[in-house]
Amino acid sequence: MIFRRQTLTGCVAVALLAPTAVLADAANESGTQENVHELKQVDVSALPLGSDSPSTPYSVMDQQTLTQKGQNTLGETLKDQPGVHSDTFGGGASRPVIRGQGGPRVGVLNDGSQVLDASSISPDHAVTVDPMLARQIEVLRGPSTLLYGSGASGGVVNVLDSRIPTQRPREEVEGFVAARANTVADENATAAGLTFSATDNLVFRVEGSRRDADDYEVNGFEALTVPGTYAESDNGSIGASWIGDQGYFGMAYSYRRDNYGLPGHSHEFEECGTNGASLDCPTGGHNHDHDHGEIVPYVDLASRRVDARGEYRDPFAGVTAIRFRGNHTDYRHHEIEEGTIGSTFTNRGGDARLEVEHKPLGNWRGVVGMQYTHFDFSSLGGEAFVPKTETESIAVFAVEEYTLNEQWSFELGARQEHLTQTPDDRNGQALAKVTADNASFSGAANWRFVPGYELVLSVGHSGRAPSAQELYAEGVHLATNTYECGLLSDCGGGQRDLDDEVSLNANLNLRKTQGDWLFDLGIFENRINNYIYARTLDQIEDFRLIKYSQRDATFTGAEASLSYYGIDPVGITVFGDTVRATFDDGGYLPRIPAKRLGTRLNSYLGNVDGELEFYRSFAQDQIAGFEDTTPSYDMVNATLSYRLRGDQRYTFYVRGNNLLGEEVFNHSSFLASTVPEPGRNVTVGTRIEF
C-alpha cells in the first residue's frame, strides 16, 4: 500500500536541542548553599583531546536520556539533536542526516571503530548498532570530523557500548535489565547485560536485546497501518578484558539478526531500462502479467563482528596513553520478495585505528595516529546494481592544541589518506580502478573573553573520494524506486568526468556555560566543490532515473538553543536549527531537511523528572527538480520518569510522541511523498541497574 499526500502547503522552518544542564551545590561567602547552573561536562570519546577542548560542536545522549528517549533505529534516536534529522525508511532502517548530509558523508562508529554494514549504500539498509544497548551516543559536527576520514565529511556519530569491559566492576556482578512497549506498532523490546569478574584482572561481559514491532499506525488515514513497516531484531554479544592498573585490552564477539519490511516497494518498474537520459519501461512501467497484491518484500539481515579495544596509560616517558580500536565484520542481508531472494548484499572486512596521546610539550598537547580499513562489498542477484568492489584505505592523522593563557587556546588538525577502489568486471566489461590521495586540515580558535562565555571559530579543508555506489551503480533499485547510474556508468548519458569532492567548512559558536541563562548559538557554511549528488533525469509516476553527477554546492545554516533555569525546579529552553543547500550555479539540492523551531519545559522534583516539548517543522519548499513540497507539522512530545537510587537503581517512564496526531512526512526520506511517519504513540518502559 502506498499513501499519498492530499494537501501541500508552503512555508519556511527551524529546529534545535537544548544544552544539558545540571544543578551543583556551592557555598557562597556566607557559607550557605546555593544552586549554580552550569552546562554539564561529559567525557566525549570521539574527541581526540576530550571534551575539555570544545572547538568541535557536539551533542551527547547519555544513558538516562537514551533510556527515556531511545528509539528502534539510530536515525530516529538522534533526530531531535541539534542539526540532526533522519532518512527514515519504515520501521527497520534509518540513518542520521547531519546538517543536510547523510549516507557516505556521515561516519557511524562503534566506540571509534567503523561500522561496516551496507547502510551508507541505501536508506533501506539498517545500521547495525542497537540504541537499546548503547551507554552513550555522541554526535560531532564541523571541521574536526575530518580526523575520521572522508566518510565523515558531514559529521560523525559514535555509539559507545559496554560489550568490552574497560574497568573492574565495583561488585562481583553488575548489570541491567530494560524493557519497553509502545502503542503505535505494538512494540515489545527487552535488553539485558551482565558484567562479572573471573579474577582480579579478568572481567567478562554478556549482553543482548530483542525487539518485535508490527506495522505502525499513522494519523490522518483513519488509523490505518503502513504495510512493510514492521521490524524484528535480535542482538547478542560476549566479551572479556584483561584490566590492569595502567589500562586494559579486550575482545568481544557480536551477532545481530534483523527481519524488517520495505514499505513503498513497487514491482511496476522492475523491467525498466534507459535510453540515454530517459527511462525506457515496457508498457510505461506497468507489468500486468503478475499481481503482487499486498505481499511486501523484506530484509533478512545477519551480521557477525569481532571487536578489539585497548588502552595503555603512561607506557613510557613522553606518552600519556596509547589507544587501539579494531574490528572484523562479516555482514550480509537478503532482500526477499514472495519467498525468493531477489538481491543479496555482503560486506566483509575490517578497520583498525591506533592513537598515541603525548604528554604536554610546553603549552602543546595532542594526539597522533593511523587508521587502516579494508573491505569487500558486493551486491548479487536480479536487482544488484553495484558490482563487487574491494576498498582499501590507509591514513595518518594528528591533532594538537596550544593553550596561550586562560582566555585563548588554539587547535590544529591534519589527516592524509590514500584510498583504492577496485571493482570486478560487469557483464564481461572491465571497470576502472580508482585511487585517490586526499589531504585534510582543520584549525580552531577558542576565546573565553569573560568567565562563563566563549567564542569558538573553526575552519577545515577536506577531500572526499566517490563511494563505490557513486562510481559504479547501474541498474534498478526498487527499494528507493530508482534506476541508478554511477559517475563512471554508461547509462544516463551526461557527465563522465571524475573529481574528488573538496570542502571548505567554517563554524562559529557563541556559548554561555554558567548562570541562570545558558545558550549555544552557532552558524556554519560548507562550500563543496565537485559535490556528488543523485540528479533526477526522468520520472514515470514515482519511479525516477538518477545519475550521480557533480556540481559545486554550498550548505549554510544555524543551530541555536537558549535555556533559562532561574525558576527552580523548572528549566525552559527555546531551540531551533536550519540548513539551506544550493548549487552555486542555481537550484536546490534534493532531500534537504526542513527548518524547525520549538520550546521545551523541564521540571525536576525529587525523584520525578518531567518534560514537555513542542516544535514546528516548517514546510520544505526549497526543493530540487522532480521533488514535491513537504507540508509543515506541529509536534508535541511529553516524558514523565521516576527514578530510585541505591544499591539497585530503578527508572520507570512513560513517553508520548506526536500527541496531536499530526500527519507527518519526512522530506529527508526517499519515501517523502508516499509513506508517512508513525502517528500518535505512547511508550512505557523501565530500566533496572544492579
Buried (B, 14 or more C-beta within 10 A) or exposed (E): BBBEBEEEEEBBBBBBBBBBBEEEEEEEEEEEEEBBBBBEEBEBBBBBBBBEBBBBBBBBBBBBBBBBBBBBBBBBBBBBBBBBBBBBBBBBBBBBBBBBBBBBBBBBBBBBBBBBBBBBBBBBBBBBBBBBBBBBBBBBBBBBBBBBBBBBBBBBBBBBBBBBBBEBBEEEEBBBBBBBBBBBBBBBBBBBBBBBBEEEEBBBBBBBBBBBBBBBBBBBBEEBBBBBBBBBBBBBBBBBBBBEEEBBBBBBBBBBBBBBBBBBBBBBBBBBEBEEBEBBBEEEBEBEEEEBEEBBBBBBBBBBBBBBBBBBBBEEEEBBBBBBBBBBBBBBBBBBBEEEEBBBBBBBBBBBBBBBBBEEEEEBBBBBBBBBBBBBBBBBBBBBBBBBBBBBBBBEBBBBBBBEEEEEBBBBBBBBBBBBBBBEEBEEEEBEEBEBEBEBBBBBBBBBEEEBBBEBBBBBBBBBBBBBBBBBBBBBBBBBBBBBBBBBBEBBBBEEEBBBBBBBBBBBBBBBBEBBEBBBBBBBBBBBBBBBBBBBBBBBBBBBBBBBBBBBBBBBBBBBBBBBBEEEBBBBBBBBBBBBBBBEEEBBBBBBBBBBBBBBBBBBEEEEBBBBBBBBBBBBBBBBEBBBBBBBBEBBBBBBBBBEEEEEEBBBBBBBBBBEBBBBBBBBBBBBBBBBBBBBBBBEBBBBBE
